[in-house]
């Protein structure tokens, strides 16, 4: 059924289809019986509760950042069975992102190219939505605690495009403090290829300044939230070693491996021709699968699994997820796989893990 629907949706602009699909689902889920029916259809039936960072995840399959940038669709994504959803990337001030078109499909390789550019409504607006979400959750479950099995929310944070790199730490601090009461964990995004100069912040000294400051901010709150770092698949092994050394030195809570890539070498000839027409942007999906798994395996082995890893990149099936988990990941995230496999992806992965 979804393959037929996908063939129709793929005839239209990817970004417009994204919002059309999610807004349609949002409208349907406003009908209580309809939401219950959707949840019954797509929520995994097996109990695969997973604990990490002293947080109880309903299951180990989450949705990566960039899909629900503005925390608009948490209710609907929960109905589709996700164990956790990472919102963002959130920046202090709202920004429009890069010029459209900025999202492209490469169906021959089950891939996407995006150059969105951290388009989001800004921290203040997103916090308002998270406040409403939290209020609704507490209303439905008055005795809910941070460790109750529920939809877990991650906050992926970044810097505004106009903020110079030397002041980037301030943007991360602003987002961290504003979102702190409303998300379960944080992911520091310095690895998107779509904000000029952002990846320069992956250098050890720049990273340390940002992360240590966030750890200091964290101590000001009654409850500390886990802080993770999302890294690019284009890092050299030497650069990854630097990240590992820093993570161990400052006792970072975890890593997300990996973001989109600027490497097009794994594409088929057909997709390479298409990608040349498309131009710049981060590549995700099946072509990133092998590299992402290599990174997870390398980090896991190098640290003797001391650093928890959320794996992302090329996950479409239970076999793909198992490959990442066997390589050393604690949790997995889908994004491009969700687009190609459809709303049953979480249920299909979880039942076979």
Secondary structure as UniProt FT lines:
FT   HELIX           2..9
FT   TURN            10..11
FT   HELIX           14..29
FT   HELIX           32..42
FT   STRAND          50..52
FT   TURN            53..54
FT   STRAND          55..57
FT   STRAND          61..63
FT   TURN            65..66
FT   TURN            69..70
FT   HELIX           74..79
FT   TURN            80..81
FT   STRAND          84..90
FT   STRAND          103..106
FT   HELIX           107..109
FT   STRAND          111..114
FT   HELIX           123..140
FT   TURN            142..143
FT   TURN            146..147
FT   STRAND          152..157
FT   TURN            161..162
FT   HELIX           165..167
FT   HELIX           168..179
FT   TURN            180..182
FT   STRAND          185..189
FT   TURN            193..194
FT   TURN            196..197
FT   HELIX           198..202
FT   HELIX           204..218
FT   TURN            219..220
FT   STRAND          226..231
FT   TURN            233..234
FT   HELIX           237..250
FT   STRAND          254..257
FT   TURN            265..266
FT   HELIX           269..278
FT   STRAND          282..285
FT   HELIX           286..288
FT   HELIX           289..303
FT   TURN            304..305
FT   STRAND          308..312
FT   HELIX           318..327
FT   STRAND          331..334
FT   HELIX           336..341
FT   TURN            343..344
FT   HELIX           345..350
FT   TURN            351..352
//
